[in-house]
Amino acid sequence: MAPPGSAHLNFTLGGLVMIGGVMGYVKKKSVMSAAGGLTFGGLLIGSGILISQGESYQGHALASGATGVMTAAMGQRFLSTGKFMPAGMVATLGAAGLAYNVKKTLEWMPTKDGT
């Protein structure tokens, strides 16, 4: 069964972040790039799995947190270095993911009556 449409962005973004982290390690021997890419990529893929299992609120909330931290950390790095690659690109992708996932988290937020 294919994952629901709202999980696709998180699976895609998670894969890109993981690949980027591995590329950072291969090119620059940056252990931080590998650790960050695998950690945050894994969190995003995990959020997609949660969404696919019907836990939409939890999945989008997890992705909101992960993309929020990515955006803040890499946005700060971009501002200090002025280099778009990789910091600016990751901050931009993170901001797009954050906006989408916050919107979806609010849509799926349980109501006070538990539904």
C-alpha positions in Angstrom: 0.0 0.0 0.0 1.4 3.4 -1.0 1.9 6.0 1.8 -0.6 8.8 2.1 0.2 11.9 0.2 1.1 13.9 3.3 3.9 11.5 4.1 5.7 12.0 0.7 7.4 15.3 1.5 8.9 13.9 4.7 10.2 10.7 3.0 11.7 12.8 0.2 13.2 15.4 2.5 14.5 12.7 4.8 16.2 10.9 2.0 17.8 14.1 0.7 19.1 15.1 4.1 20.6 11.7 4.7 22.3 11.7 1.3 23.6 15.3 1.9 25.0 14.3 5.2 26.8 11.3 3.7 28.1 13.5 0.9 29.4 16.0 3.4 31.3 13.1 5.1 32.7 11.7 1.8 33.8 15.1 0.4 35.0 16.9 3.6 35.3 14.1 6.1 32.8 16.0 8.2 31.5 13.7 10.9 29.0 16.4 12.0 27.5 16.4 8.5 27.1 12.7 8.6 25.7 12.6 12.1 23.3 15.5 11.4 22.2 14.2 8.1 21.6 10.7 9.3 19.9 11.9 12.5 17.5 14.4 11.0 17.0 12.4 7.8 16.1 9.4 10.1 13.6 11.6 12.1 11.9 12.7 8.9 11.7 9.2 7.5 10.3 8.1 10.9 7.7 10.8 10.7 6.7 9.5 7.3 6.3 6.0 8.7 4.1 7.4 11.5 1.9 9.2 9.0 1.7 6.0 6.9 0.5 4.1 10.0 -2.3 6.5 10.6 -0.5 8.6 13.2 -0.8 11.8 11.2 -0.7 14.2 14.1 2.3 12.6 15.7 4.2 12.2 12.4 3.7 15.8 11.4 4.5 17.0 14.9 7.8 15.1 14.8 8.7 16.4 11.4 7.8 20.0 12.5 10.3 19.7 15.4 13.0 18.1 13.2 12.7 20.7 10.4 12.4 23.5 12.9 15.8 22.6 14.4 17.3 22.1 11.0 16.1 25.5 9.8 17.4 27.3 12.9 20.8 25.6 13.0 21.5 25.8 9.3 20.0 29.2 8.9 22.4 30.5 11.6 25.3 28.8 9.8 24.2 30.3 6.5 24.1 33.8 8.0 27.5 33.4 9.5 29.2 32.0 6.4 27.2 33.5 3.6 27.5 30.2 1.7 24.3 28.9 0.2 25.7 25.3 -0.2 25.0 23.4 1.9 23.8 25.6 4.8 21.4 27.9 2.9 20.0 25.0 0.9 19.3 22.9 4.0 17.8 25.9 5.8 15.5 26.6 2.8 14.4 23.0 2.5 13.9 22.9 6.3 11.8 26.1 6.2 9.6 24.6 3.5 9.2 21.4 5.4 8.5 23.3 8.6 5.7 25.4 7.1 4.1 22.3 5.5 4.3 20.1 8.6 3.1 22.8 11.0 0.1 23.3 8.8 -0.6 19.5 8.7 0.0 19.2 12.5 -2.7 21.9 13.1 -5.0 20.1 10.7 -4.6 16.7 12.5 -4.5 18.1 16.1 -7.0 16.2 18.3 -9.9 18.3 19.6 -10.8 18.7 23.2 -13.4 15.9 22.9 -10.7 13.5 21.9 -11.5 13.1 18.1 
